[in-house]
Amino acid sequence: MTQAFAQSRTGWRRKLGVLFVVHYAEMLQYRVEIALWAVATMLPLIMMGVWAQAGESGLFPFSQVLMLRYFIAVYLVWQVTIVWTIHHFEFLVVTGRLSPMLLHPVDPCVRFILMHLAEQGTRLPFALGIVGLFLFLYPDTLTGGEGGDIWWPGWWNITLALAACYFAFILRFFMQYALCMVAFWHERVTALDAIQYLPHLFLSGMVFPFEVLPEPIREVLLWTPFPYTVWFPASLLVHGEAPVLRGFLTMAGWTVAFFILYRVLWHKGLKHYSAMGA
């Protein structure tokens, strides 16, 4: 029994490894498009220039240097937590190309996660190049200005931030993947994603740091999933003062909730799915 289980686990590792390599090679064919995507996600770096001036005024709890570091961290976190499954899933359902995927031994959900990881690996060099350019334009981000401290969060905070980034990716993935299931009943589910993107944009900390909000509003928003997809990992990289235990527990709760919602809608949707070959 133990040997059979070990062989089965090894077989699954090999399958997932092969799938990842295949998707990575596929993403490499679209290097120019992915490079443009890395440029198109520069909203946090644009906001960095705006909020840096606000930090210099002294009206907010963040200094100018911390504002610069925060939005650099937000850009890096966003490169991990971007999720685009809904566009691909809608295409597969509408065209009926989801049907052959249902015959594969690997759940489509796993394939989509591997696609994202492969795309992240392809986009990383371009994103790091853009970060390097902005660090050159804003050298105080690293040096802290005259008499400031060099930006180094520490190995523990970096480890926590990396774990939070990929936890945030899984949370964001299942938030969107649960919405993907509506494609079984509605042909333009991407329109619904555009609606939920607005609260995600403004409540995730992508446009402004949560520290500038009044305490009561911040406490209410911290019970929603949005702050943990961007603000939470970025804060760990900048100053390490984010609520670590509360953050991971809240992320776990919302991830389980969206996963259950996805599974329920998945089983109901498959019964409703009527594409050729289904």
C-alpha positions in Angstrom: 0.0 0.0 0.0 2.8 2.4 1.0 4.8 1.6 -2.1 1.8 2.0 -4.4 1.0 5.4 -2.8 4.6 6.5 -3.2 4.6 5.5 -6.9 1.3 7.3 -7.4 2.6 10.5 -5.8 5.8 10.3 -7.9 3.6 9.9 -11.0 1.6 13.0 -10.2 4.7 15.0 -9.5 6.0 14.0 -12.9 2.7 14.9 -14.7 2.6 18.3 -13.0 6.2 18.9 -13.8 5.7 18.1 -17.5 2.6 20.3 -17.6 4.5 23.2 -16.1 7.3 22.8 -18.6 4.9 22.6 -21.5 3.0 25.8 -20.3 6.3 27.6 -19.7 7.4 26.8 -23.3 4.1 28.0 -24.5 4.4 31.3 -22.7 7.9 31.8 -24.1 6.3 32.1 -27.5 4.5 35.3 -26.4 7.5 37.1 -24.9 6.7 40.4 -26.5 3.1 40.3 -25.4 4.2 39.4 -21.8 6.7 42.2 -21.8 4.0 44.6 -22.8 1.8 43.2 -20.1 4.6 43.9 -17.5 4.6 47.5 -18.8 0.8 47.7 -18.7 0.7 46.8 -15.0 2.7 49.9 -14.0 -0.2 51.6 -12.3 1.4 51.2 -8.8 4.6 52.8 -10.1 2.5 55.7 -11.6 0.8 56.1 -8.2 4.2 56.0 -6.6 5.1 59.4 -8.2 1.8 60.9 -7.0 2.0 59.6 -3.4 5.7 60.4 -3.0 4.8 64.1 -3.2 2.1 63.5 -0.6 4.6 61.8 1.7 6.9 64.7 1.4 4.2 67.0 2.7 4.1 65.2 6.1 0.3 65.0 6.1 0.3 61.2 6.1 1.9 58.5 8.3 4.2 57.4 5.5 7.3 59.4 4.7 8.3 60.0 1.1 10.8 57.1 1.2 8.3 54.7 2.6 5.8 55.7 -0.1 8.4 54.9 -2.7 9.2 51.6 -1.2 5.5 50.7 -0.7 4.6 51.1 -4.3 7.7 49.3 -5.6 6.6 46.4 -3.3 3.0 46.7 -4.6 4.2 46.4 -8.2 6.3 43.3 -7.3 3.4 41.7 -5.4 1.0 42.4 -8.3 3.2 40.5 -10.7 2.5 37.4 -8.6 -1.2 38.0 -7.8 -2.5 38.9 -11.3 -5.1 36.4 -12.4 -6.6 36.2 -15.9 -8.2 32.7 -15.9 -11.7 34.1 -16.5 -10.9 35.3 -20.0 -9.4 31.9 -21.0 -12.2 29.9 -19.2 -14.9 31.9 -21.0 -13.3 31.2 -24.3 -13.1 27.4 -23.6 -16.7 27.2 -22.5 -18.2 29.3 -25.4 -16.2 27.4 -28.0 -16.7 24.0 -26.5 -12.9 23.4 -26.0 -13.4 22.7 -22.4 -14.9 19.3 -23.4 -11.6 17.5 -24.2 -10.0 18.9 -21.0 -12.7 17.1 -19.0 -11.3 13.8 -20.2 -7.8 14.5 -18.9 -6.7 13.0 -15.6 -5.7 16.4 -14.3 -8.4 18.8 -13.1 -8.7 21.9 -15.3 -8.3 24.0 -12.2 -4.8 22.6 -11.7 -3.8 23.3 -15.3 -4.9 26.9 -15.0 -2.8 27.4 -11.8 0.2 25.9 -13.6 -0.4 28.2 -16.6 -0.3 31.2 -14.2 2.9 30.0 -12.5 4.5 29.5 -15.9 3.4 33.0 -17.1 4.8 34.5 -13.9 8.1 33.0 -14.5 8.2 34.4 -18.1 7.1 37.9 -16.9 9.6 38.1 -14.0 12.7 39.3 -15.9 10.7 42.1 -17.6 9.2 43.2 -14.2 12.6 43.2 -12.5 14.0 45.3 -15.3 11.2 47.8 -14.8 11.8 47.9 -11.1 15.5 48.4 -11.7 14.7 51.4 -13.9 12.5 53.0 -11.3 15.1 52.4 -8.6 17.6 54.2 -10.8 15.1 57.1 -11.2 14.3 57.2 -7.4 17.6 56.1 -5.7 16.3 57.3 -2.3 14.1 54.2 -2.4 17.1 52.0 -1.6 19.3 54.4 0.3 16.6 56.1 2.4 18.0 59.5 1.5 20.6 61.4 3.4 21.1 59.6 6.7 18.4 57.1 6.0 18.6 53.3 6.4 19.2 50.9 3.5 16.0 49.1 2.5 16.4 45.6 3.8 13.2 44.0 5.3 15.2 41.1 6.8 15.1 37.4 5.8 12.1 36.6 8.0 10.0 39.4 6.5 11.1 38.4 3.0 10.1 34.8 3.7 6.7 35.9 5.1 6.1 38.3 2.2 6.9 35.5 -0.3 4.5 33.1 1.4 1.9 35.9 1.6 2.3 36.6 -2.1 1.6 33.1 -3.2 -1.2 32.7 -0.6 -2.6 35.9 -2.1 -2.3 34.4 -5.6 -4.3 31.3 -4.5 -6.9 33.5 -2.8 -7.2 35.8 -5.9 -7.3 32.7 -8.2 -10.2 31.1 -6.4 -12.0 34.4 -6.1 -11.9 34.7 -9.9 -12.3 31.0 -10.6 -15.6 30.8 -8.6 -16.8 33.7 -10.8 -15.6 31.7 -13.9 -18.3 29.1 -13.2 -21.0 31.6 -14.2 -19.7 31.0 -17.7 -21.8 27.8 -17.8 -24.9 30.0 -17.7 -23.7 33.3 -19.1 -21.7 33.9 -22.2 -20.0 37.1 -21.2 -18.7 36.4 -17.7 -15.7 38.7 -18.2 -18.1 41.6 -17.9 -18.8 40.5 -14.3 -15.1 40.3 -13.7 -14.8 43.9 -14.8 -17.4 44.9 -12.2 -15.6 43.1 -9.3 -12.2 44.5 -10.5 -13.2 48.0 -9.4 -13.5 47.2 -5.6 -10.3 45.1 -6.0 -8.5 48.0 -7.5 -9.4 50.5 -4.8 -9.6 48.2 -1.7 -6.5 46.1 -2.3 -4.0 48.9 -1.5 -2.9 49.1 -5.1 -3.9 52.8 -5.5 -3.2 54.0 -1.9 -1.7 52.4 1.3 -4.2 51.4 3.9 -2.3 53.4 6.5 -3.8 56.7 5.1 -7.4 55.5 5.9 -9.1 56.3 9.1 -8.8 53.5 11.7 -12.6 52.5 11.7 -12.7 52.2 7.9 -9.4 50.2 7.8 -10.7 47.8 10.4 -13.8 47.1 8.4 -11.9 46.5 5.2 -9.5 44.2 6.9 -12.3 41.7 7.2 -12.7 41.6 3.4 -10.4 39.6 1.1 -9.2 42.5 -1.0 -6.4 44.0 1.3 -4.7 40.6 1.5 -4.2 40.3 -2.2 -1.8 43.3 -2.4 -1.5 45.5 0.7 -0.7 42.6 3.2 2.4 41.2 1.3 3.6 44.6 0.3 3.5 45.8 3.9 5.6 42.9 5.0 8.2 43.9 2.5 8.2 47.6 3.5 8.0 47.8 7.3 6.8 44.4 8.5 4.0 45.8 10.7 1.1 44.0 9.0 -1.0 41.8 11.2 0.7 38.5 10.3 -1.5 35.9 12.1 -4.7 37.7 11.3 -3.7 38.1 7.7 -2.9 34.5 7.1 -6.0 33.3 8.9 -8.3 35.7 7.1 -6.8 34.6 3.8 -7.2 31.0 4.6 -10.9 31.5 5.6 -11.7 33.4 2.3 -9.8 30.9 0.2 -11.7 28.0 1.7 -15.0 29.9 1.2 -14.3 30.6 -2.5 -13.0 27.1 -3.1 -16.2 25.6 -1.7 -18.3 28.0 -3.9 -16.3 27.0 -6.9 -16.8 23.3 -6.3 -20.6 23.7 -5.8 -20.9 25.8 -9.0 -18.6 23.5 -10.9 -20.8 20.4 -10.3 -24.0 22.3 -11.1 -22.4 23.9 -14.2 -21.2 20.6 -15.6 -24.8 19.4 -15.6 -25.8 22.5 -17.5 -22.9 22.4 -19.9 -24.0 21.3 -23.3 -21.1 22.0 -25.7 -20.2 19.5 -28.4 -18.4 16.6 -26.8 -19.6 17.3 -23.3 
